[in-house]
Amino acid sequence: MPGSEKALCRLFSHKNGPNLHGFDSRRAHHDEPALLEASRFKAEKRIPLADALIAGLASRLSAVLVHKDSEFEALNGVLDLEALPYKSET
């Protein structure tokens, strides 16, 4: 998708994610390049498999990965991340 016509796809890794109104979201499936990228993230960044799969798909789609999981911070600078406020530990 070229330039300003590129859709912003946000992938949520939190089951009770924020309100999706106003977000351009779409259904996506893992393909071989996304799985290869996920395996690289898993091996190099030592993140959990589920997080690596989410990150691999976000990378493949050039998407902003919106998350509420501090483990994604290992991918800071590798992916376009947008962190939601983390739960406060009491």
N, C-alpha and C positions, 0 to 999 in steps of 0.2 A: 504494500500500500504506500503510495508516494506521498511525501510531504504532509501538507495540512489535511489531506484526505484520509490520512492514517487514523483508523479507529483506535481509541484508547480502550484497551481490554484490561479489566482488573480481575485478578484471580484471588479468591478469598480462601485462606487457610484456616478460617475460624468458623465453626459450624453455625454460630449465631451472629454472623457478620452484620455489618451496618445496613441500613436501609439501602436498597439497590436502585431506588428511583434516581434518575439523572445519570446513572452509569451506563456506559455502552458495554454490555456484557454479551457473551456468546458462548455457545457450547463448543468445546474443543476436545479432541481425542489425541492421545499420545501416538506418535508415529516413531519410526526408527530414529530419526535425528533427535527428537525430544528425549527418547529413552537413553540414547548415547550421552547426551548432555547431562541427564540425571545421574547416570553412572559415574561420570566425571566429577560432578558435585559431591556425590556420596564418597568417592575415593579421596578426593583432594581436600574437601572442606569438612569431612567427618560429620555430616549432618544425618539425621534419621532418614530412612528410605522414603517415607511418605513425603517429607519435606523436599527431598531431592527430586521426587517425581513432580511435585508442584513447581519447583524451581526450573526443572528441565522444560516443562511446558511453557512457563512464562518466558524463558529464554528463547525458545523456538518461535513464539508468537511476538517477540519484542514487546512484551507486555509489562505494565507496572504491576509488581507483585505487592498487593496490599495484605498486610499480615498483622497478627497480634501475638507473634511467637518470637521470642528473643533469639532462638536458634537460627533464624534467617539472617541475623546480623553477620554471620560468617560470610555471607554472600554480598555484603556491602561493597560497592565498587565494581562488582561483577554483574549484578542485575540492577535494574531500576526498582528500588524498594520504597514502599510507603508504609511506615509503621504506625499502627493505631496505638492508642494508649494501652500499656500493659496493665494487667491486673496488679493491684497493690497487694503485697504479701503482708498479711497481718498475723 
